[in-house]
Amino acid sequence: LPIFYGSVPDLVWIKDRTNAYDHSLTDTVRGVGLTLISDTTGTETSGPDISEMNKFGMTLIGDTNYRVNKGLTDNYVYWAWKAGGAAVTNTSGTISSQVSANPTSGFSVVTWTSTGTNGSTIGHGLGVVPNLIISKSRTVASKYWPVYHSSIGNTGAVYLNLTNATDTNAAYWNNTSPTSSVFTVGTVSDINTNGSQNVSYCWAAIPGFSAFGSYTGNGSTDGPFVWLGFRPRWIMLKRTDASGEGWLMYDSVRGGFNPNNYDFFANNRDRKSTRLNSSHLVISYAV
């Protein structure tokens, strides 16, 4: 099934809107034949969801897991980010990485092999300090998706595939903030098992284009107003002060942010119609 979009993205995230099937993440640095699933702890699968991506569009595979192409009965949504095209070797950190970076839009895709050494650094190619880093082991089974967010800081993390609250622990980032050239990993085995191949998706805030922050809810049906500086077209939220709440995902293409619309959760294949109003991370894009 060909899908046309007019330019070549470097990360494509696809979700079935009709039924409860897994999320599908494909990027050009790992290769279009390799898929990661944000709602599981599994390694990347070589059973591709996308067989080709070029300037004319992408070709979807009718896989038996129905992640991207069940057929005429299901509707899907995809979100895409443009990095820098073909990856280049980055030697800014103590670990060499392969990086596709777009400093203009503040997004990069990074692959690297961990050594198990506490305090290892990895180059991200953005030229500015990233606000959000989502990482995953590609080759070691049953590993979580640790997430760095600037509103949490370098002392803890949340997991993309879980509903847990913030875990304060130096094992994630060695209590070291990212710089304009590298990010640091601690001893957490999810992304620092010796020999594990990993991928990291890195974002930096760009005024008028993207924003990353936090807010505290007021418990009212008319919740707080969060100023972003632009009208967003994609938002992801995560409660950080208590467990049990997932990663809410909204976009304007599926009908805006009307309370009757279904929510997607990055950590769950289901869809639900719920609203949360507490302490949340904010991740948003204008286009």
Secondary structure as GFF3:
##gff-version 3
##sequence-region A 1 287
A	DSSP	beta_strand	2	3	.	.	.	ID=ss1
A	DSSP	beta_strand	11	16	.	.	.	ID=ss2
A	DSSP	beta_strand	24	27	.	.	.	ID=ss3
A	DSSP	beta_strand	50	54	.	.	.	ID=ss4
A	DSSP	beta_strand	57	60	.	.	.	ID=ss5
A	DSSP	beta_strand	76	81	.	.	.	ID=ss6
A	DSSP	beta_strand	88	90	.	.	.	ID=ss7
A	DSSP	beta_strand	97	102	.	.	.	ID=ss8
A	DSSP	beta_strand	107	113	.	.	.	ID=ss9
A	DSSP	beta_strand	120	123	.	.	.	ID=ss10
A	DSSP	beta_strand	132	137	.	.	.	ID=ss11
A	DSSP	beta_strand	146	149	.	.	.	ID=ss12
A	DSSP	beta_strand	156	159	.	.	.	ID=ss13
A	DSSP	beta_strand	167	168	.	.	.	ID=ss14
A	DSSP	beta_strand	182	185	.	.	.	ID=ss15
A	DSSP	alpha_helix	189	192	.	.	.	ID=ss16
A	DSSP	beta_strand	197	203	.	.	.	ID=ss17
A	DSSP	beta_strand	210	215	.	.	.	ID=ss18
A	DSSP	beta_strand	234	239	.	.	.	ID=ss19
A	DSSP	beta_strand	247	251	.	.	.	ID=ss20
A	DSSP	beta_strand	263	265	.	.	.	ID=ss21
A	DSSP	beta_strand	268	272	.	.	.	ID=ss22
A	DSSP	beta_strand	280	285	.	.	.	ID=ss23
###
